[in-house]
Amino acid sequence: MTTMSTSATMSAETHAEPKAKTRNLSLDRARTFLTLVVLLHHAVIPYTYFGHTDPKFFFGFDMIVLATDSFFMAMFFFLSGLFAWSGIARKGPASYLEDRVRRLGIPFVVCAFSVIPIAYYAISLRNNPEIGFSQFWWTTITQGPWPSGPIWFLWVLFAFDLIACLLYRIWPNLLDPINRLSVRGRRRPAEFFAVMLAVSAAFYVPGLMYFGPSSWFEFGPFSVQHGRVMLYATYFFFGAGIGVANMDRGLLSAEGRMAKVSWEWLVLAIVPYCLLWVLIFIKRQILGNPTPQPNWYEGIYALNVTVFSVAIMFLILAFFQRFRQSGSAMLLDPMQSAAFGMFLVHYPITLWLQYWLFDYNLPAVVKALTVFVMTVIFSWAVTAALRTIPGATRVL
């Protein structure tokens, strides 16, 4: 009788009139932290040991890139999904999509025609110093290739939002099982972890085995990694399921067990991360770095990436949930309103700083640190300036 009553109460709360979205300080900090991770990732890539493009390199940056590349974009989709289903319920699918066009579509178009060509012109100059920007821009737009850089995230996220709107119209209760799992996850986060891990692996492992790690869909500025698109969809819809209702009393509750920053999440992240390096050693030193990799190798590698990705996401969310009352003096709080704009404008700043430092005989650590710090400062300043334009805050 008690179980039936609890289930009925949960169902009623799930389908109650959605409340207006309120700010969640811990999630804002997690999102801003991820933005800084993106900037760090792009700042150190040229200075990695494997595949470096600068005369200087440092193996420690390979460790950073392997970790960040394995989780940060998937976590962005998770955080973006948290407010999707409830936003559709509150605004209606049409109004919600209109908002997403303004928030995602407009920045994608503007960046594809301006920010991205400016960024990649720095790379083009390294290979062809005589080419002018107007010629490079026209060739990029009309003939290609037209790389998207990090803004591929925008159109893929919009596609997920569109799919979510269609699914909501057809089946508004679709994500209720995830929401109930989230509510149980307040006391038993390991249960949510296991389910999310299993579903993520079911989509990611076969995708990576079939497509491999280097296969991309590309059409003009629209691109996405074939093997990861379903992984990103999984994270998005798990986030959307949590956000259906009861988010403050579910998995992400500050009083829940996940927020204790338990050693389990740290161990679950470190072990597969170390195994990834073992696999990289096997690939390069034993298998001879073949292309393509054997299916068994891709499957084991993908499984370890999945475990690491989910575990480190749980660790980061738990940390920011635990310390969400730590005050507003930390750097992440004043940067929060500019985080999205920094994500949009940072790429040309990063690439041009790397271009400028290319010929300097400086240690890789000095170059990477300079690029990272200056990218944070300049992208923050540019975003702050852009946000003074009337109406810009509705987009940025």
C-alpha positions as CSV (number, residue, x, y, z in Angstrom):
1,M,0.0,0.0,0.0
2,T,2.8,2.4,0.9
3,T,4.6,1.6,-2.4
4,M,1.5,2.3,-4.4
5,S,0.9,5.6,-2.6
6,T,4.5,6.7,-3.1
7,S,4.3,5.8,-6.8
8,A,1.1,7.7,-7.2
9,T,2.5,10.7,-5.5
10,M,5.6,10.7,-7.7
11,S,3.5,10.4,-10.8
12,A,1.3,13.3,-9.7
13,E,4.4,15.5,-9.0
14,T,5.9,14.5,-12.3
15,H,2.9,15.7,-14.3
16,A,2.1,18.7,-12.3
17,E,2.1,22.1,-13.9
18,P,5.8,22.8,-14.6
19,K,7.4,25.6,-12.6
20,A,9.4,28.4,-14.0
21,K,13.1,27.5,-14.3
22,T,15.2,28.8,-11.4
23,R,19.0,29.0,-11.2
24,N,20.9,26.1,-9.8
25,L,24.2,27.4,-8.6
26,S,25.9,24.0,-8.6
27,L,24.9,23.3,-12.1
28,D,25.9,26.8,-13.2
29,R,29.3,26.2,-11.7
30,A,29.7,22.8,-13.3
31,R,28.8,24.3,-16.7
32,T,31.2,27.1,-16.3
33,F,33.9,24.7,-15.2
34,L,33.3,22.6,-18.3
35,T,33.7,25.8,-20.4
36,L,37.1,26.3,-18.9
37,V,37.9,22.6,-19.7
38,V,37.1,23.3,-23.3
39,L,39.4,26.3,-23.4
40,L,42.2,24.2,-21.7
41,H,41.7,21.3,-24.1
42,H,42.1,23.5,-27.2
43,A,45.0,25.4,-25.6
44,V,47.2,22.4,-25.1
45,I,46.4,20.2,-28.1
46,P,49.3,21.6,-30.3
47,Y,51.8,20.8,-27.5
48,T,50.9,17.1,-27.0
49,Y,53.5,14.4,-27.6
50,F,51.4,12.3,-30.0
51,G,50.3,14.3,-33.0
52,H,51.8,17.7,-31.8
53,T,51.8,20.5,-34.4
54,D,54.1,22.8,-32.5
55,P,57.9,22.3,-32.3
56,K,57.5,22.0,-28.5
57,F,55.6,19.3,-26.8
58,F,54.9,17.8,-23.3
59,F,53.5,14.4,-22.6
60,G,51.5,15.6,-19.7
61,F,49.2,17.4,-22.2
62,D,48.4,14.1,-23.8
63,M,47.1,13.0,-20.4
64,I,44.9,16.1,-20.2
65,V,43.6,15.7,-23.8
66,L,42.8,12.0,-23.3
67,A,40.8,12.8,-20.2
68,T,38.9,15.8,-21.5
69,D,38.1,14.4,-24.9
70,S,36.6,11.3,-23.2
71,F,33.9,13.1,-21.3
72,F,33.5,16.9,-21.6
73,M,31.2,17.1,-24.7
74,A,29.0,14.3,-23.5
75,M,28.6,16.1,-20.2
76,F,27.7,19.3,-22.0
77,F,24.8,17.4,-23.6
78,F,23.8,16.0,-20.3
79,L,23.7,19.4,-18.6
80,S,21.8,20.9,-21.7
81,G,19.3,18.1,-21.4
82,L,18.4,18.8,-17.8
83,F,16.1,21.6,-18.6
84,A,14.9,20.4,-22.0
85,W,11.8,18.3,-21.2
86,S,10.6,20.6,-18.5
87,G,11.2,23.6,-20.8
88,I,9.1,22.0,-23.5
89,A,6.3,21.3,-21.0
90,R,6.4,24.8,-19.7
91,K,6.6,26.7,-23.0
92,G,5.1,24.3,-25.5
93,P,7.2,22.7,-28.3
94,A,6.8,25.6,-30.7
95,S,7.8,28.3,-28.3
96,Y,10.6,26.2,-27.0
97,L,12.0,25.6,-30.5
98,E,11.8,29.3,-31.2
99,D,13.9,30.0,-28.1
100,R,16.4,27.3,-29.2
101,V,16.7,28.9,-32.7
102,R,17.6,32.1,-31.0
103,R,20.0,30.5,-28.5
104,L,21.6,27.9,-30.8
105,G,20.7,28.6,-34.4
106,I,21.7,32.2,-34.6
107,P,25.1,31.7,-32.9
108,F,25.8,28.7,-35.1
109,V,25.2,30.7,-38.3
110,V,27.0,33.8,-37.2
111,C,30.0,31.7,-36.0
112,A,30.1,29.5,-39.1
113,F,30.5,32.6,-41.3
114,S,32.8,34.6,-39.1
115,V,34.4,33.1,-36.0
116,I,35.4,29.8,-37.6
117,P,36.9,31.2,-40.8
118,I,38.9,33.7,-38.7
119,A,40.1,30.8,-36.5
120,Y,41.2,28.5,-39.3
121,Y,42.8,31.4,-41.3
122,A,45.7,31.2,-38.7
123,I,46.3,27.5,-39.7
124,S,46.0,28.4,-43.4
125,L,48.7,31.1,-43.0
126,R,51.1,28.6,-41.5
127,N,50.8,26.5,-44.7
128,N,50.3,29.3,-47.2
129,P,51.6,32.7,-46.0
130,E,50.6,34.4,-49.2
131,I,46.8,33.8,-49.0
132,G,44.6,36.7,-48.1
133,F,41.7,36.4,-45.7
134,S,39.0,37.3,-48.3
135,Q,40.3,34.6,-50.6
136,F,40.5,32.1,-47.8
137,W,37.0,33.0,-46.6
138,W,35.5,32.7,-50.0
139,T,37.2,29.4,-50.8
140,T,36.1,28.0,-47.4
141,I,32.4,29.0,-47.9
142,T,32.1,28.0,-51.6
143,Q,34.5,25.1,-52.1
144,G,35.4,23.8,-48.6
145,P,36.5,22.2,-46.5
146,W,34.3,24.3,-44.1
147,P,35.3,23.0,-40.6
148,S,33.0,23.7,-37.7
149,G,35.5,23.7,-34.9
150,P,33.7,23.4,-31.6
151,I,30.4,24.9,-32.8
152,W,29.3,21.5,-34.1
153,F,27.9,21.2,-30.6
154,L,25.3,23.8,-31.3
155,W,23.6,22.2,-34.3
156,V,23.7,18.7,-32.8
157,L,22.1,20.0,-29.6
158,F,19.4,21.8,-31.6
159,A,18.8,18.5,-33.4
160,F,18.3,16.7,-30.0
161,D,16.0,19.5,-28.9
162,L,13.9,19.1,-32.1
163,I,13.7,15.4,-31.5
164,A,12.7,15.9,-27.9
165,C,9.9,18.3,-29.0
166,L,8.6,15.7,-31.5
167,L,8.8,12.9,-28.9
168,Y,7.0,15.1,-26.3
169,R,4.1,15.7,-28.7
170,I,3.8,11.9,-29.3
171,W,4.6,10.6,-25.8
172,P,4.9,13.1,-23.0
173,N,5.5,10.4,-20.4
174,L,8.4,8.8,-22.3
175,L,11.1,9.9,-19.8
176,D,9.2,9.2,-16.6
177,P,11.2,5.9,-16.0
178,I,14.4,7.9,-16.0
179,N,12.9,10.4,-13.6
180,R,11.8,7.7,-11.2
181,L,15.2,6.2,-11.4
182,S,16.6,9.7,-10.6
183,V,14.4,10.0,-7.5
184,R,15.6,6.6,-6.3
185,G,19.1,7.7,-7.1
186,R,19.0,10.2,-4.3
187,R,19.6,7.3,-1.9
188,R,21.0,4.8,-4.4
189,P,23.1,6.7,-7.0
190,A,24.9,3.5,-7.9
191,E,21.7,2.2,-9.4
192,F,21.4,5.2,-11.7
193,F,25.1,5.0,-12.5
194,A,24.7,1.3,-13.5
195,V,21.7,2.0,-15.8
196,M,23.2,5.0,-17.5
197,L,26.5,3.1,-18.0
198,A,24.8,0.1,-19.5
199,V,22.7,2.3,-21.9
200,S,25.6,4.5,-22.9
201,A,27.8,1.4,-23.5
202,A,25.1,-0.2,-25.6
203,F,25.0,2.8,-28.0
204,Y,28.7,3.8,-27.9
205,V,30.6,0.6,-28.1
206,P,28.9,-0.7,-31.3
207,G,29.2,2.7,-32.9
208,L,32.9,3.0,-32.2
209,M,33.5,-0.5,-33.4
210,Y,31.6,0.1,-36.6
211,F,32.7,3.6,-37.5
212,G,36.1,3.9,-35.7
213,P,37.4,7.0,-33.9
214,S,38.1,9.1,-36.9
215,S,34.9,9.0,-39.0
216,W,33.0,12.2,-39.1
217,F,29.8,13.3,-40.9
218,E,30.6,16.5,-42.7
219,F,28.3,18.7,-44.8
220,G,29.5,22.3,-45.0
221,P,29.9,23.5,-41.4
222,F,27.7,20.7,-40.1
223,S,29.8,17.9,-38.7
224,V,29.7,15.3,-35.9
225,Q,31.6,12.3,-35.1
226,H,29.7,9.2,-36.3
227,G,30.8,6.9,-33.5
228,R,29.8,9.3,-30.7
229,V,26.5,10.9,-31.8
230,M,24.4,8.2,-30.1
231,L,26.5,8.5,-27.0
232,Y,25.7,12.3,-26.9
233,A,22.0,11.5,-27.4
234,T,22.1,9.1,-24.5
235,Y,23.6,11.7,-22.2
236,F,21.1,14.4,-23.4
237,F,18.0,12.3,-22.8
238,F,19.2,11.0,-19.4
239,G,19.6,14.6,-18.4
240,A,16.2,15.4,-19.8
241,G,14.7,12.5,-17.8
242,I,16.2,13.8,-14.6
243,G,14.8,17.3,-15.3
244,V,11.2,16.1,-15.9
245,A,10.4,16.8,-12.2
246,N,11.8,16.4,-8.7
247,M,15.3,17.5,-9.7
248,D,16.0,18.9,-6.2
249,R,14.9,15.7,-4.6
250,G,16.5,13.2,-7.1
251,L,20.0,12.2,-8.1
252,L,21.3,15.8,-8.1
253,S,19.9,16.6,-4.6
254,A,22.5,18.4,-2.4
255,E,21.4,16.1,0.4
256,G,21.7,12.9,-1.7
257,R,24.4,10.3,-1.5
258,M,26.0,11.3,-4.7
259,A,26.8,14.7,-3.4
260,K,29.1,13.3,-0.7
261,V,31.9,13.1,-3.2
262,S,32.6,9.5,-2.4
263,W,35.8,7.8,-3.2
264,E,33.9,5.3,-5.4
265,W,33.4,7.9,-8.2
266,L,37.1,8.8,-8.1
267,V,38.2,5.1,-8.3
268,L,35.7,4.4,-11.0
269,A,37.2,7.2,-13.0
270,I,40.9,6.5,-12.4
271,V,40.8,2.8,-13.1
272,P,39.4,3.0,-16.7
273,Y,41.5,6.0,-17.4
274,C,44.7,4.1,-16.5
275,L,43.4,1.1,-18.6
276,L,43.0,3.5,-21.6
277,W,46.8,4.2,-21.4
278,V,47.5,0.5,-21.2
279,L,45.4,0.1,-24.4
280,I,47.2,3.0,-26.1
281,F,50.6,1.3,-25.2
282,I,49.3,-2.0,-26.7
283,K,48.1,-0.2,-29.9
284,R,51.4,1.6,-30.5
285,Q,54.0,-0.8,-29.1
286,I,52.5,-4.2,-29.7
287,L,49.9,-3.9,-32.5
288,G,52.1,-1.4,-34.5
289,N,49.4,1.4,-34.5
290,P,47.3,-0.3,-37.3
291,T,44.5,1.5,-39.2
292,P,41.8,0.6,-38.7
293,Q,42.1,-0.9,-35.2
294,P,40.9,-4.5,-34.5
295,N,37.3,-4.7,-33.5
296,W,38.2,-6.2,-30.1
297,Y,40.5,-3.3,-29.4
298,E,37.9,-0.7,-30.3
299,G,35.3,-2.5,-28.2
300,I,37.5,-2.6,-25.1
301,Y,38.6,0.9,-25.6
302,A,35.1,2.2,-26.0
303,L,33.9,0.4,-22.9
304,N,36.7,2.0,-20.8
305,V,35.8,5.4,-22.2
306,T,32.2,4.9,-21.2
307,V,33.0,3.9,-17.7
308,F,35.4,6.8,-17.3
309,S,33.0,9.3,-18.9
310,V,30.1,8.5,-16.6
311,A,32.2,8.2,-13.5
312,I,34.0,11.5,-13.9
313,M,30.7,13.2,-14.7
314,F,29.3,11.9,-11.4
315,L,32.4,13.0,-9.6
316,I,32.2,16.6,-11.0
317,L,28.4,16.9,-10.3
318,A,28.9,15.5,-6.8
319,F,31.7,18.0,-6.1
320,F,29.7,21.0,-7.2
321,Q,26.5,19.8,-5.4
322,R,28.4,19.3,-2.2
323,F,30.0,22.8,-2.2
324,R,27.2,24.7,-3.8
325,Q,26.9,26.9,-0.6
326,S,30.6,27.8,-0.6
327,G,30.0,31.4,-1.5
328,S,30.1,33.5,-4.7
329,A,33.7,34.8,-4.5
330,M,35.1,31.9,-6.6
331,L,36.1,32.6,-10.2
332,L,33.3,30.4,-11.7
333,D,30.5,32.6,-10.3
334,P,31.3,35.9,-12.0
335,M,32.2,34.1,-15.2
336,Q,29.0,32.2,-15.3
337,S,27.0,34.7,-17.4
338,A,29.8,34.9,-19.9
339,A,30.5,31.1,-20.2
340,F,28.4,30.5,-23.3
341,G,29.8,33.5,-25.1
342,M,33.4,32.4,-24.2
343,F,32.7,29.0,-25.7
344,L,31.6,30.7,-28.9
345,V,34.4,33.2,-29.4
346,H,37.4,31.5,-27.8
347,Y,38.5,29.4,-30.8
348,P,40.1,32.1,-33.0
349,I,41.7,33.6,-30.0
350,T,43.3,30.3,-29.1
351,L,44.5,29.5,-32.7
352,W,45.9,32.9,-33.3
353,L,47.8,32.9,-30.0
354,Q,49.2,29.5,-30.9
355,Y,50.2,30.9,-34.4
356,W,51.9,33.8,-32.7
357,L,53.9,31.6,-30.3
358,F,54.8,29.0,-32.9
359,D,58.3,30.4,-33.7
360,Y,59.3,31.2,-30.2
361,N,61.7,28.9,-28.5
362,L,59.7,28.5,-25.3
363,P,58.9,25.3,-23.3
364,A,55.6,23.7,-24.2
365,V,54.3,24.3,-20.7
366,V,55.0,28.0,-21.0
367,K,53.3,28.2,-24.4
368,A,50.2,26.3,-23.3
369,L,49.8,28.2,-20.1
370,T,50.1,31.5,-22.0
371,V,47.5,30.4,-24.5
372,F,45.1,29.2,-21.9
373,V,45.3,32.3,-19.6
374,M,45.2,34.7,-22.5
375,T,42.3,32.9,-24.1
376,V,40.3,33.0,-20.8
377,I,41.0,36.7,-20.4
378,F,40.4,37.7,-24.0
379,S,37.3,35.6,-24.6
380,W,35.8,36.8,-21.3
381,A,36.4,40.4,-22.3
382,V,35.1,40.0,-25.9
383,T,31.9,38.3,-24.5
384,A,31.4,41.1,-21.9
385,A,31.7,43.6,-24.8
386,L,29.3,41.7,-27.0
387,R,26.8,41.5,-24.2
388,T,26.5,45.3,-24.0
389,I,24.9,45.2,-27.5
390,P,21.1,45.7,-27.1
391,G,19.4,42.2,-27.2
392,A,22.7,40.3,-27.2
393,T,22.0,38.9,-23.7
394,R,19.1,36.9,-25.1
395,V,21.6,35.0,-27.3
396,L,24.8,35.2,-25.3
